[in-house]
Amino acid sequence: MSLELVMMSGFELRLWRRGFNWDQERAAEELGISLRTYKRYENAKEISKLIELATFALTMIQRGCDV
């Protein structure tokens, strides 16, 4: 049995951001990256695993969960 990891796409990152009603600038700030880098991620086929994990952590924080 193998475990297949599916990376988050730029489109999914855009959906994540819109779910919080954030503009790109706010999302970049929350993730600790430049706006330019954030825009590149939204247009990418796959994004960095580190950014994907950060989106998960921010989601948990916004929901009031301990991370």
For each residue, the residues with C-beta under 8 A, 3 or more apart:
1:
2:
3:
4:
5:
6:
7: 46 47 49 52
8: 12 13 16 46 47 51 52 55
9: 12 13 44 45 46 47
10: 13 14 41 42 43 44 45 46 47
11: 14 15 42
12: 8 9 15 16
13: 8 9 10 16 17 41 42 47 51 55
14: 10 11 17 18 42
15: 11 12 18 19
16: 8 12 13 19 20 55 59
17: 13 14 20 22 23 24 27 42
18: 14 15 21 22
19: 15 16
20: 16 17 26 27 62
21: 18
22: 17 18 26 27 30
23: 17 26 27
24: 17 27 28 35 38 39 42
25: 28 29 35
26: 20 22 23 29 30
27: 17 20 22 23 24 30 31 38
28: 24 25 31 33 34 35 37 38
29: 25 26 32
30: 22 26 27 58
31: 27 28 38 51 54 55 58
32: 29 54
33: 28 37 38 41 51
34: 28 37 38
35: 24 25 28 38 39
36: 39 40
37: 28 33 34 40 41
38: 24 27 28 31 33 34 35 41 42
39: 24 35 36 42 43
40: 36 37 43 44
41: 10 13 33 37 38 44 47 48 51
42: 10 11 13 14 17 24 38 39
43: 10 39 40
44: 9 10 40 41 47
45: 9 10
46: 7 8 9 10
47: 7 8 9 10 13 41 44 51 52
48: 41 51 52
49: 7 52 53
50: 53 54
51: 8 13 31 33 41 47 48 54 55
52: 7 8 47 48 49 55 56
53: 49 50 56 57
54: 31 32 50 51 57 58
55: 8 13 16 31 51 52 58 59
56: 52 53 59 60
57: 53 54 60 61 67
58: 30 31 54 55 61 62
59: 16 55 56 62 63
60: 56 57 63 65 66 67
61: 57 58 64 65 67
62: 20 58 59
63: 59 60
64: 61
65: 60 61
66: 60
67: 57 60 61
